[in-house]
Amino acid sequence: MDNEVLIFGLTIAEFEDISLKVCFTALIIYMLFIIGNLAKESKAGKYGTVWMFVALGLGFVGFVAKGLIQKLMGIE
């Protein structure tokens, strides 16, 4: 190896890439749980729950779309 620092047998760039995907996916799932719990506690109903997921979920839709577009275009 060319004096590359290894973390669990991975280079720093590989470790950062994997940890970003895993941790951000976990964060998105946790945020979905929070939105669902908020809708349940506020008794939003079906229509209100859908709008809560749409409005509050748009924050991470762009990040997921960016990843999909990169894969489709072969940029990754």
Buried (B, 14 or more C-beta within 10 A) or exposed (E): EEEEEEEEEBBEEBBEEEEEEEEBEEEBEEBBEEBEEBBEEEEBEEEEBEEBBEEBBEEBEEEEEEEEEEEEEEEE
